[in-house]
């Protein structure tokens, strides 16, 4: 483990009977960075997070946090990590303030000792400090769970899909908070199924079916995508992808919002060729534009290459 590493996965595998949830994963997270684990549901993100938090054991491989083995040194590891699971796991019948005091006591700490760390988060929920946790909105539950994960001033913060089911404003607020925490020297390892959140990370790993497909900065992953890609629209959006799939020049095509993203086998005069093809199929108001790929385009391309 290099001196600048906060987290190291080395050839980690985890199986659930015949299902390989994590398949020979090796990954390094540097101290002080925000590292995103990006992938769809069922990709293996939560299993990796639980292994990292020393909640389940890997079948093979080694996981290290700040130079400590998460299996052999799990008691020491738990003192320096903050873990926020995907599902809200605080005590619903306790108030906001009681939950905070409980988790502070677990770590032999006091709210006052680390209030400077959670102040920007707690300020959003302090008005509701006597309300039961189970009665909070999704965004408020998120902030309470994060405050409890930080109450002992961890060096590494592990967040398993913290934004699932949360409104757009709360998602934005969370990322602002995470960058503030990064400024205080905390390493942040976050998993998310939302591809657009990759842009808020220093580096990301794209994961699918338990395997890491790419590790790079968000910009680096996009630069690795060396294929032309086009955004196509027409008045018959539901027929558009099916009609494009039948064309001989089609390499890849998939719906993307209110348009279709298209990758050709051969780019020469492709806009003219596709326009004629779609017009012959009865499409009108046809728009074809070459675009810059995003993280989701890169993920889909990598997934198809390795399937």
N, C-alpha and C positions, 0 to 999 in steps of 0.2 A: 504494500500500500504506500503510495507516494506521499510525501510530506504535505502536499497541498490538497489531499483528498479528505472529504468528509464522509463519503459513503462509497463502498466498493462491493459490487456483486461479482463473484468469480465462479463461472460455470454452474449457476444455480438452476436446479430442476425441482419441480414439485408436481406430484401426480395425485389424482383422486381416483382410486381404482384404475380403470382403463383410460381415464382422461388425463392428458398431459396439460396441466394448466400453465406451467412455466417451463420453458424448454431451453436449457443450456444458456441462460442469460448471464452475460458479463457486461458490467456497466460501472462507470466511475463518475461520481458527482464531486465537484470541487468545492472547497470551503468557501462559503459566502455567496454562492450562486443560487439563483432560482432555476431549478431543473424540472422540466415537465415530462411526464410519462403520458403520451398521447395515444389513444386508441379507442375503438368502439367497445360496447358492452361485451363481456365474455372474452376479451383479449388477454386477460391475465393480470390486469393492473392491481386489482384488490389483493390477489394472492401475493404479489410482490410486496405490496405495502404491509401486509400482515406479517410476512416473513421479516421485513425490515424492522417492524415494531416488536419483534420477538414474541408474537402471539401464536405463530405456527412455525413448525420446523421444516426446513428444506429437506428433500430426499437426498439431494446431492449438492455439492458446492459449498462455498463459504461466503458469508456476508459480514462486512466490517463497518462499524461506525466510529469515527474518530480513533481508529487504531484498535478498537475493541471488537471481539467476536460476539455477534448478537446471540449465539447459542451458549457459548461457554461463559460469557461475561454479561448475561442478560440483566442481572440486577444493577450493574454499573451503567449499562446502556440505557435502561429505563429512566435513570436520573437525569440524563442529558438530552433526552428526546421529548418532544411534544407530539402527540398523535391525535388526529381528528379523523374518526372513521366516516365513511360515506353516510351511514344512517345516524340520525340524532340519537346519541346514547347517554345523555345526561339524565338526571332524575326528574321526571315529569312533575312529581308531587312536591318537589322542593322549589323554593323561589329562586330567582336569578341570584340574589345575594347569597342564599344558602348553598347553592351549587358551587359558587366561587369559593366560599369558605371551606366547603368540604374538600375540594380538590387541592386547595392550598394546604390543608391539614395533612392530606395524604403525602405530600412532599415536604412536610415539616417546614412550611413556609407561611407567610401571611400576605394578604392582599396588598397591604401597605408597602411591603418590601419591594414589590415589583410593579407597583401601580404605574410607574413611568412607562413600562413596556406595554401595558394593556390600555393605557389612558385613551388613546385615539379610538380604540374599539369599544371600550366600556362606556365612553361618552354617548354612544348611540343607544345604549340599553339601560343606562343608569336610572332614567325616568321610570323604568318598569322593574326596578330591583326587587320589589315585593310581590311581583306577579309570578305565578307558578310557571316553570319552564315549559310545561306542556301546553300552556295557553298562548305562547308567543307565536308570532308569524314566522314564516320560513327564514326570512332575512335576519330576524332577531335571534332565532335559534342558532343560526350559523355564527353570529357574532359572539353569542354566549359560549358556544362550543370552542371557538377559537380562543376566547379569553381563558377558559379553563385549561386548554392545551398549553397556554403560555404562562400560567400562573407561577411556575417554578423557574422561569427564565431558562428554557432549554437552549442548547447550542444548535440542535437540528430539529426542524419542524416538518412533520410528515402529514400531508393532507390528502385524504383519499376522496376524490371527486367532491370537493366542498361546495361546488356551485350547481350540482344537480337539483333541478326543481326550484331554483332560486330566480327571482326576477332580475331583469337586466341591470337595474340600478344597484342592487345588492352585489351582483357579480362585479361591476365596475368598482364599487367601494372596497370589495375584498382585495382586488388587485392593487389598489392604492395602499391599502394596509400592508400587504405583503412586501411591497417595495420599501415601505418605511421600516419594516422589520429587517429586511435585507441590509438597509443602511446601518442597522445596529449590530451587524455581524452575524446574523442568524442564517444558517444554510436552510433552504426550503426545497423540499422534494414533494411535488404535487402531481396528482394524476387527474386527468380530465378526458371526457369523450368529446369535448368541444374543440374542434380543430382551430378555430379562430383564437383560442386562448394561447396557442403556441407562441404567438407574436409577443406576448408579455413575458416570456421566459428567456433566460440567457442562452440555455441550450435545451434541446428536447430529444427524446427517444421515441420513435414511432414503433408501436408494438401491435402485433396481430397474431392470434392463435398461439400466444405464449412465447413468441420469438421476436427479438428486436430486429427491425428491418433497417433502421438508419438512426444514427446519432450525430447531431450537428447543431449549429445555431439555426434559428428559423430561416435566416437569410441563406445560410449554407445549403440547407435542404432544398430550397427553391432553386438555387444556382445549379444543383446537381441534376435538376430536371432539364434535360437537353432536347426535349421534343417540342415541336410547334403545337399550340393548342388554340382552339377557336371557340368563341361563344356564339351560339346560333339561336335565333328566335324565329317564330312564324305565328300565324293566326291559328295554327292547329298544333298546339304544344304537346298534346297527348299522343299525336301520331308522329311527331317530329323524330323522336329517338328511334322508333321502330322503322321509319322510312330510311333513316341514316344508317342503321345497322345493316341494311340490305345492300348498301353501296360497296362496290369493290375497293374503293379507296379507304374504307373505314378500318382503323386499327382499334379505336376505343371510343365509346360514346356513352354518356350517362347524364341523367337529369341533374340540374344544378339550379335550384330555385325556379325562377320563371324562364329559364333558358336551358340549353343543352350544351355541355362541354364536349368537344369533338377533337380527337387526335387522328390525323391522317397517316396512312402508310406512305404516301408520297405527296409532297406539298405543292408541286408545280401546278400553277393555275387552279389551285384547289377551290378558291372562292367562286370562280366562274363555273367550275364543274359542279359544285354542290348546289349553286343557285339554279342551274338548269335542271338538275335532278329533282330538287324539291318542287320547282314550278311544275314539272311534269307529273308530280304526285298530287297536284291541286293545292299546294301551299301558297299563301299570299302574305304580304307584309314581311317578306323574308329579310332578316338582318344577319350578316356574317362578319364577325370581327376577330382578328387575332388578338389574344390577350396574354397578360403575364400570369403564369400559374400561381396558385396559392397552396397552402399546406395540404388542403384536402385533395387537390389534384395530384400532388406528389404522393400522398398516402395511397390513393386509389391505384396509381400507376405501379408503385412498389408492391402493393398487395397482389396485383394481377401478374406481375413478373414472377413472384415467388409462390403463386398458387399452383 
